[in-house]
Every structure is written in C-alpha cells, then in structure tokens.
Amino acid sequence: MDSVHILGLRVDRSDMPGALASIEQWIGQGDGPRHVVTADASMVVLAHGDPELARIVENADLVTPDGAGILWASKLLRSQITSKVSGVDLVSEMCRLSAQHGYRLYFLGAAPEVAAEAARNLEARYPGAKIVGARDGYFKPEEENDVIQAIREASPDVLFVAFGIPKQEKWITRLKEELGVPVSLGIGGSFDVYSGRVKRAPVWMQQHGLEWLYRLYSNPKKIAKVMTLPQFAIMTLRQRFLGAS
C-alpha cells in the first residue's frame, strides 16, 4: 500500500473501493488477524504524545484517511491524498457487502443498547446482512474474558470496535491474536450514528469539511475531540512553512 506520513503519522493513499477490496481479500485468505485503522486529525494530535499509538498505526495493515482535516493537511503538505475513507462509511459498506456475500460482522462498543440498535437499523437497511453479535463497551476488566469468548463463539469475519481513540486501537492490538477475527477496525462513534442517537452532518457539510462543526453543534460533549482541530491546523501550518512538526 502506498503510504505517506502526515505530521509523522502514517496514512495510506487509499480510497473506499481499495479499502473494501483489501478487507474482502483478507477475509478470504484467513491468514491471520488484520488491523485497519481509520486515521483522523485527532489521532494525529494524540499520536504526537502517545508513542504506543504511533507504533500501532505504523504497524497496522491499512490506515485509511478519515476526515477533511487529513485531506486538507495532505493538500497543504503536498502528500497527494485525495479520497476520504471514514470509519462510519466503512461500517455501512461492509454491511452492504455482508448482505451480498454473507460476511459475518460483530459490533462491540458504545453505550448500552447503542450497538444493538445500530445493528437492527443496519440489518433493516441491508436485508440479509449478517451481524452476528452486538454488545456495548461498558464492561469491567474481569468481564473481558467473557467478551473475548462471545466474539470467538460468534466467529465473525470483521470486528468493529467503538471505544474511541486510542483505546480501541490499543485493545485490538493487544487482543487480536486471541480473538482470531480476520479483520478488526476501530470506528469511534459510528454506532451512535447508525443507532439514530446522533445525526450525521448533512451531505453538503460533509463535502465541505464541516462535519466537525455539526458534531459540536449537535453534541457539545464532543468538544474535547473537536478542540484538537485547531492544534492539528497549527501543527500542519508549522510543518508547511517552518518545516517543524
């Protein structure tokens, strides 16, 4: 995969068809657990202060450009990333492919009932989609083995983990061998969107890179994540004009 580094963080020059083709290939091969990371601006900022997260991203099997911030920085830094591949869109697309080809999907994370609601809504949208398990991310450390066992018994082809950055990436990395799932992805707040509890920004706002503004307006609790964007912009401008990361 052709990769670049945005402020030191690896991002692949991937588009949605290419990302889906890779995931389908890995499901078919069954040659070991694969980790897909969806990298957005907040991840870049967090990775600067979290070497473990930076290493996880560097060693992932696929790192997709998730969000307008990555595309903006890529353009400014002349890194030639032109297509966004977000976690929320990957969930929908894999449900579509599940309905067509029988891929088995497992939803893990978010608040109680959210993953199950998202699963029901996506199964209604894509009749025949096989979502073989859904549970929230609010479990105690002593319950983790039960979660692992439930996933193993469900035998999914793809595991979507919604714990938020960087918890989801670290959890997948720590347990992917034990879980034995062909492909695992961290997808942040995607289940909140598909459960209907959080509305996604209108298409025109997505196209103009304004999802962050809609996210802040509709859910002020997300201000901590949104406030990483000015820091990301400053870091990008420093890199572009001063050569400093």
MOLIN-V427077 format. One record per run of one state. SS is the DSSP state (helix for helix, strand for strand, loop for the rest). FROM is the first residue (numbers start at 1). LEN is the number of residues. If there is no record, write none. Layout:
ss/from/len
SS/FROM/LEN
SS/FROM/LEN
//
This chain:
ss/from/len
loop/1/2
strand/3/4
loop/7/2
strand/9/4
loop/13/3
helix/16/14
loop/30/4
strand/34/6
loop/40/1
helix/41/8
loop/49/2
helix/51/9
loop/60/2
strand/62/4
loop/66/2
helix/68/9
loop/77/10
helix/87/15
loop/102/2
strand/104/6
loop/110/4
helix/114/12
loop/126/4
strand/130/6
loop/136/5
helix/141/14
loop/155/3
strand/158/5
loop/163/4
helix/167/13
loop/180/3
strand/183/4
loop/187/3
helix/190/6
loop/196/7
helix/203/5
loop/208/3
helix/211/8
loop/219/1
helix/220/7
loop/227/1
helix/228/15
loop/243/3
//
